[in-house]
Amino acid sequence: MADPKFFTKAGPFTLAQLAKISDAVISGPIVPETMYSDVAPLDTAVSHHVSFLDNTRYTDAFRVSRAGVCIIRPEYADTAPAGMALLTTPDPYRAYAKAATAFYPLPMASGEISPAAQIDDSAEIGEGTEIAAGAVISARAKIGARCRIGENSVIGSGVILGDHGSVGACASLAYCEIGARVLIYPGVRIGQDGFGFAPGAEGHLKVPQLGRVIIGDDVEIGANSTIDRGSGPDTIIGSGVRIDNLVQIGHNVQIGQGCILVSQVGVSGSTEIGDFAVLAGQVGVAGHLKIGAGAKIAAQGGAIQDVPPGAEVGGTPTVPVRQWLRTAAYMNKLMKKKGK
């Protein structure tokens, strides 16, 4: 059970309600009016809890679980413990996410504005928006309805934040226009200068960074990640993108819809990333590249040339994943022979 000091729980929900919420089908002992009060892992769940099975590593825990209802794939229904109600779906993890969100919805904006916040007279604040102590809202900024602005965050001059946005503590937003329902976690930096210099023996001359950062709807930006504004063209983050903690996105980068960038990814300037591409942890991408739609780069991969749409690559420099794995296996065999 989630600690009530930190999380506010909704519910309870009936089995029928949970089936509708999770887009799943009721199976097993069916009492649609049975109430369930919380979510819990397979090994600690009891009769009033909802759990799920998505990874085959946990099938043993599932077989002995005391959860009242479990979200599973249909093929596991025959191995369920006696008396357990089932919600079957081809995608249990996604269904569980919907159920867990119903029990623990994101906090709603309170509409309270702290007297310790600093808000310029020319700023526009949407209805129901919450602004915490120490926050600074600068001139001509436009904050949408029912947003949450965290402690000591800074919204720069002219910044636009769409409805239902959330800005974490100590984040700073500048030179940017941001869509609706965007979650910005603590410490994020959006719109700072791009890393642009004209090098020379007399010193490195700074190139003015005159673009913006444009962010679509339903984007999530993890803690302490940074997104540089464009040097002339804009830096663009498409709708539905998920950016993990500690990610660096350089100036003029264009990221398509639904992309995933995992922790410590670094994307150099002017790179284009197609829709629904995935960059795993610590991937580095050189500048001015094109990463095709649906491409996947394995963890710690180093891309120094374009990656075709749909390709799966790994290693440094990146090569097709199978080639990378074969090379790693071959090197391992060589090291073992050398050890003999």
C-alpha positions in Angstrom: 0.0 0.0 0.0 1.3 3.5 -0.9 2.2 5.6 2.1 -0.8 7.9 2.8 1.6 10.7 4.0 2.6 11.1 0.3 -0.2 9.6 -1.8 -3.9 10.3 -1.8 -6.0 7.3 -2.6 -9.4 7.2 -4.4 -11.9 4.4 -4.7 -12.9 1.8 -3.8 -14.0 0.4 -7.1 -16.1 -2.5 -8.1 -14.8 -5.3 -10.3 -17.1 -4.0 -13.1 -15.7 -0.5 -12.7 -12.1 -1.8 -12.8 -12.8 -3.8 -16.0 -14.2 -0.6 -17.7 -11.3 1.5 -16.4 -8.6 -0.9 -17.6 -10.3 -2.0 -20.8 -10.1 -5.6 -19.7 -12.5 -8.6 -19.7 -13.8 -10.1 -16.4 -12.9 -13.8 -16.0 -12.7 -16.3 -13.2 -15.1 -16.1 -10.2 -17.4 -13.3 -11.3 -19.0 -11.0 -8.8 -19.0 -7.7 -10.6 -20.2 -5.8 -7.5 -17.2 -6.9 -5.4 -15.3 -3.9 -4.1 -11.5 -3.5 -4.2 -9.7 -0.8 -2.3 -6.1 -0.6 -3.5 -3.4 -2.0 -5.8 -0.5 -4.1 -4.5 2.3 -6.4 -5.7 1.5 -10.1 -6.2 3.4 -11.2 -3.1 1.8 -8.8 -0.7 -1.7 -8.4 -2.1 -4.7 -9.7 -0.2 -8.4 -10.2 -1.0 -9.3 -6.5 -1.4 -6.3 -5.7 -3.6 -5.7 -5.5 -7.4 -2.5 -6.9 -8.8 -1.1 -7.8 -12.2 1.2 -10.2 -14.0 3.1 -9.0 -17.1 6.6 -10.6 -16.7 6.9 -14.4 -16.8 9.5 -14.2 -14.0 6.7 -13.7 -11.6 4.4 -16.6 -12.6 5.3 -18.5 -9.4 4.3 -15.5 -7.3 1.1 -15.3 -9.3 0.2 -18.9 -8.7 0.3 -18.4 -4.9 -0.9 -14.8 -4.7 -3.8 -13.9 -2.4 -4.8 -10.9 -4.6 -8.5 -10.5 -4.9 -8.2 -9.7 -8.6 -5.3 -9.9 -11.0 -4.8 -8.3 -14.4 -3.3 -10.9 -16.8 -3.0 -12.2 -20.3 -5.8 -14.7 -21.2 -3.3 -17.6 -21.6 -2.5 -17.4 -17.8 -6.1 -17.8 -16.7 -5.8 -21.5 -16.1 -2.9 -21.1 -13.7 -4.7 -18.6 -11.4 -5.2 -19.5 -7.7 -8.7 -20.7 -6.8 -11.1 -17.9 -6.0 -9.1 -15.1 -7.7 -11.0 -12.9 -10.0 -9.3 -12.1 -13.3 -9.2 -9.1 -15.7 -7.8 -10.4 -19.0 -6.1 -8.2 -21.6 -3.4 -8.5 -24.2 -1.5 -5.7 -22.4 -1.6 -6.2 -18.6 0.9 -3.5 -17.8 -1.0 -0.8 -19.6 -4.2 -2.0 -18.1 -2.7 -1.9 -14.6 -1.4 1.6 -15.2 -5.0 2.7 -15.9 -6.3 0.9 -12.7 -3.5 2.3 -10.6 -4.1 5.8 -11.9 -7.8 5.5 -10.9 -6.7 4.7 -7.3 -4.0 7.3 -7.3 -4.8 10.1 -9.7 -2.4 12.9 -10.3 -2.9 15.8 -7.8 -5.3 18.4 -8.9 -4.4 22.1 -8.8 -5.7 23.7 -5.7 -6.2 27.1 -7.2 -4.2 28.7 -4.3 -1.6 31.3 -5.1 1.0 31.7 -2.3 1.5 35.3 -1.1 5.3 34.4 -1.3 5.1 34.0 -5.1 6.3 36.8 -7.3 3.9 37.4 -10.2 4.4 40.2 -12.7 1.3 42.4 -13.3 1.4 41.7 -17.0 1.4 37.9 -16.6 -1.8 35.9 -17.4 -2.7 33.2 -14.9 -5.4 30.7 -15.9 -8.4 29.8 -13.8 -7.7 27.4 -10.9 -3.9 27.5 -11.3 -1.9 26.8 -8.2 1.3 28.7 -7.6 3.6 27.7 -4.7 5.8 29.9 -2.5 8.9 31.3 -4.1 7.7 30.8 -7.6 8.5 33.7 -10.1 6.2 34.4 -13.0 7.8 37.0 -15.2 6.4 39.7 -17.5 4.0 38.6 -20.3 4.1 34.9 -19.3 0.8 33.0 -20.0 -0.1 30.2 -17.6 -3.1 28.0 -18.6 -6.0 26.8 -16.5 -5.5 24.4 -13.6 -1.7 24.3 -13.8 0.6 23.6 -10.8 3.7 25.8 -10.4 6.1 24.4 -7.9 8.2 26.0 -5.2 11.0 28.4 -6.4 10.4 27.6 -10.0 10.9 30.4 -12.6 8.7 31.1 -15.6 10.5 33.5 -17.8 9.2 36.5 -19.8 6.8 35.6 -22.6 6.7 31.9 -21.8 3.5 30.0 -22.6 2.3 27.0 -20.6 -0.8 25.2 -21.7 -3.7 24.0 -19.5 -3.2 21.3 -16.8 0.6 21.8 -16.9 2.8 20.9 -14.0 6.1 22.6 -13.2 8.2 21.0 -10.5 10.2 22.8 -7.8 13.2 24.8 -8.8 12.6 24.3 -12.5 13.2 27.1 -15.0 11.4 27.9 -18.2 12.5 30.5 -20.7 12.1 31.2 -24.4 9.5 28.4 -24.8 6.0 27.6 -25.7 4.6 24.5 -24.1 1.4 22.6 -24.8 -1.3 21.2 -22.6 -0.9 18.5 -19.9 2.9 18.7 -19.8 4.6 17.3 -16.7 7.9 19.1 -16.0 9.8 17.6 -13.0 12.0 19.4 -10.4 15.2 21.0 -11.6 14.4 20.9 -15.3 15.9 23.7 -17.5 14.1 24.6 -20.7 15.2 27.3 -23.1 18.7 28.1 -21.9 21.4 29.1 -24.4 22.5 26.4 -26.9 26.2 25.4 -26.9 27.1 27.6 -29.9 30.6 29.0 -30.4 32.7 30.1 -33.3 36.1 28.7 -32.3 39.3 30.5 -33.1 42.9 31.2 -31.8 41.7 34.5 -30.5 39.1 32.9 -28.3 35.7 31.2 -28.8 33.2 33.7 -30.0 29.6 33.0 -28.7 26.9 32.7 -31.3 23.6 34.3 -30.2 20.9 31.7 -29.7 17.8 33.4 -31.1 15.4 30.5 -31.4 12.8 29.0 -29.0 11.8 25.6 -27.5 8.4 24.4 -28.8 6.9 21.5 -26.8 3.7 19.7 -27.8 0.9 18.2 -25.7 1.2 15.4 -23.2 5.0 15.5 -22.8 6.8 14.4 -19.7 10.3 15.8 -18.9 12.2 14.1 -16.1 14.1 15.7 -13.2 17.2 17.8 -14.0 16.9 17.3 -17.8 17.9 20.2 -20.0 16.5 21.4 -23.4 18.5 24.2 -25.2 16.6 26.7 -27.2 17.4 26.9 -30.9 20.1 29.1 -32.4 17.8 30.4 -35.1 15.5 27.5 -35.9 13.5 26.3 -32.9 14.1 23.2 -30.8 11.0 21.1 -31.2 9.7 18.4 -28.9 6.7 16.5 -30.4 3.5 15.6 -28.5 3.5 12.5 -26.3 7.3 12.4 -25.9 8.7 10.8 -22.7 12.1 12.2 -21.5 13.7 10.6 -18.5 15.8 12.2 -15.8 19.2 13.8 -16.7 18.7 14.0 -20.4 20.4 16.7 -22.5 18.8 18.0 -25.8 20.9 20.4 -27.8 19.8 23.4 -29.9 17.7 23.0 -33.0 17.0 19.3 -32.2 13.7 18.1 -33.6 12.0 15.2 -31.8 8.9 13.6 -33.3 5.8 12.4 -31.6 5.8 9.6 -29.0 9.6 9.2 -28.7 11.2 7.8 -25.6 14.6 9.1 -24.3 15.9 7.2 -21.3 18.1 8.6 -18.5 21.5 10.3 -19.4 20.8 10.4 -23.2 22.6 13.2 -24.9 21.4 14.5 -28.3 23.7 17.0 -30.1 22.4 20.0 -32.0 20.4 19.9 -35.2 19.6 16.2 -35.0 16.2 15.0 -36.2 14.5 12.1 -34.4 11.5 10.5 -36.1 8.2 9.5 -34.5 8.2 6.8 -31.8 12.0 6.3 -31.8 13.5 4.9 -28.6 16.9 6.0 -27.2 17.9 3.8 -24.3 20.0 4.8 -21.3 23.2 6.8 -21.9 22.8 6.9 -25.7 24.9 9.6 -27.3 23.9 11.1 -30.7 26.2 13.3 -32.7 24.9 16.5 -34.3 23.1 16.9 -37.6 22.0 13.3 -37.8 18.6 11.8 -38.7 17.3 9.0 -36.5 14.4 7.4 -38.4 10.9 6.9 -37.2 10.6 3.8 -34.9 14.3 3.3 -34.7 15.8 1.9 -31.4 19.3 2.6 -30.1 20.4 0.2 -27.3 21.9 1.5 -24.0 25.2 3.2 -24.2 25.0 3.3 -28.0 26.9 6.0 -29.8 25.3 7.2 -33.1 27.7 9.0 -35.4 25.8 8.4 -38.6 22.1 8.3 -39.6 19.9 5.5 -38.3 17.3 4.2 -40.8 13.6 4.1 -39.8 12.7 1.0 -37.8 16.4 0.0 -37.4 17.6 -1.5 -34.1 21.2 -0.6 -33.4 23.7 -0.7 -30.6 27.4 -0.2 -29.7 29.8 2.6 -30.5 29.7 3.4 -33.3 26.3 2.0 -33.7 25.8 -1.1 -35.9 22.8 -3.4 -36.2 22.0 -5.0 -32.9 22.6 -8.6 -34.0 26.1 -7.6 -35.3 26.8 -5.8 -32.0 25.8 -8.8 -30.0 27.8 -11.2 -32.1 30.9 -9.0 -31.8 30.5 -8.9 -28.0 30.2 -12.7 -27.9 33.3 -13.1 -30.1 35.4 -10.7 -28.0 34.3 -12.6 -24.9 35.5 -15.9 -26.4 38.8 -14.3 -27.4 39.4 -13.0 -23.9 38.6 -16.5 -22.5 41.1 -18.1 -24.9 43.7 -15.5 -24.0 43.2 -16.3 -20.3 44.0 -19.9 -20.9 
